[in-house]
Every structure is written in C-alpha cells, then in structure tokens.
Amino acid sequence: MQRPTDNVTVRQGDTAIIRCYVDDKVSRVAWLNRSNIIFAGRDKWSLDPRVELVTKGQLEYSLRIQKVDVYDEGQYTCSIQTKELSRTSQVFLIVQVPANIYKVSEDITINEGSNVTLTCLASGRPDPMITWRLLNPSAEPLDGEEYLDISGITRTQAGRYECKASNDVASPDVKYVNVIVNYAPFIKDTKSSDPQVGRMGVLQCEASAIPKPEFKWYRDDKRLSNGQGISIQMMGSRTLLLVSNVTEEDYGNYTCVATNRLGIHNASVFLYRPGTANNISGAVAVSQSLWLLLGSLTCLLLKC
C-alpha cells in the first residue's frame, strides 16, 4: 500500500527532517532515495556524513539531512513491511535557493542620445523576479527584467540604477549600476552688474555640462584674460569676470562661452551704467514682443 506523496520544502544550507512513523508490528523498514538504499533498519548504507536517522522510541523512523543542497532534491521513500503487508510513505524534498545576482553591468559613461542596455542576471530556486529602479526622488519601477533598454538616453536619466532579484526565499539580492550621461554645455544662469565708475563690476555665468565645461570671456571679438584690471575666476560650473575700477569704456556687452568636447554655448552678460539696466531690459522685452507680434501676423497672412 502506498500513501500519497508529501512535500517538504527547505532552504539550501538548512537541515531537512523527512518524517516516517511505524508501529510495533513492523518487521522491516528502510529509507530509499531514487531506488538507492540509505538506511535498512538501523544500518546505514549511505556514505554521506550529513545523513542520519532520527528515532524517538519505537514509533519514529525519520531521516535528517544536514546542510541541504540542490542535489538532495527529489523523492524519498520510507518502506515499511509487516507480516501481513508492506506499505511505502513517499516524501518529495524541495530545495529552495535564495536569489543571487551573478552578473551585472559595470558603471558606464555614455553620450546623451545614445542607446543603453543594462544587464542583471540572477539565479535561484524558484526563479527570481528581477526589477529595476532609477534612484531619483520618485524611484519608480522601470520596464525591464534581465535587460533594461534605454533608447536615446537623456541627462535626466543619469544616476544610480538599482537591480533587485527576489524569490521570497530570503532577503532580495541588490546590485547597483552608475550611469553618467555626457552632454554639451547649457548656460543656465547669468548675472549682470551696474557698478558706478571707479567701483568693481562683477559678471557671473553658470553652465550645466558633463564633462565639466571650460569657460572663456569675450568683449566684442576680443578674448579677455587676467590683467589690466580684469580678473577671471573659475569655480567648477561657474565663472566670474571681475572688472576693477570701472571706467566709461568698460560698460557694455560681454560674452560668456562654455565649451566641452560635445559642444559650445554662449550668452550675453552686461556691465550696465547705473540706472540703465531696467531701460535696457525693457527695450529688449519690447523688441522681443514686436518680433512675436510680427511673427503672428505673418502666420495669419500665410494661413499657417
């Protein structure tokens, strides 16, 4: 007579106990694994030192396997024989393995607009689920499993990417990939100045770029350098142009140029005469409004 198969689930490295109970009418009993005899009665046939018999009194005939590994998985049979009949009790041992990330992309530096594929391969039993996140303030899950494809990457997609493999056997395994996105300079802030004659004028220019931008200052077509009342300071992504002892000839338009190997960007910065900054800004605003109005009228006439 054969009983239905029971399942015993154990994590790799733990101890498994496979239970079997007998009564005082038993004449012979044995443990088998894949038709190989492990124990016959109390005689051990297996050479595996991790395997031992568990007997409590006369009624228990259980098997203990220490430091379980995946090759221990399978069907175990407790064969019981009495004078009247024989029966078997079958147990299937399931060995679970925690998720383990065994291959992940190295940190990468890429130019903006390029296509990127990040790799995260993991093993485990059952098969682990792999998820990706970009660790920005929202840190929302991304569409991707073993491979995360990013088409036309932008600077906002730079950062630390988290790959997580989990199968609920143990704590998830987590690895990280740092992605640096190179992009051309963009001057994001300028500050003009309106010093009085004889005072110091300070012009400021700040740019965003990777790699870090290099700055140059121009007055008309002439590149400026340190000396003759001019001092240029570089502070990472920002530069200052200091004009000491301002004269009438110093007032006007200056050009800040930011460059790296991917491109160039420039912006105008003004050294105003005191009291003229608002008038010049207003004239610029009126000029822009006129151009917008002219563009709208042209569009209407052409029915665009």
Secondary structure, 3 states (H helix, E strand, C coil): CECCCEEEEEECCCCEEECCECCCCEEEEEEEECCEEEEECCEECCCCCCEEEECCCCCECEEEECCCCHHHCEEEEEEEEECCCEEEEEEEEEEEEEEEEEEECCCEEEECCCCEEEEEEEEEECCCEEEEEECCCCCCEECCCCEEEECCCCHHHCEEEEEEEECCCCCCEEEEEEEEEEEEEEEEEEECECCCCCCCEEEEEEEEEECCCEEEEEECCEECCCECCEEEEEECCEEEEEECCCCHHHCEEEEEEEEECCEEEEEEEEECCCCCHHHHHHHHHHHHHHHHHHHHHHHHHHCC
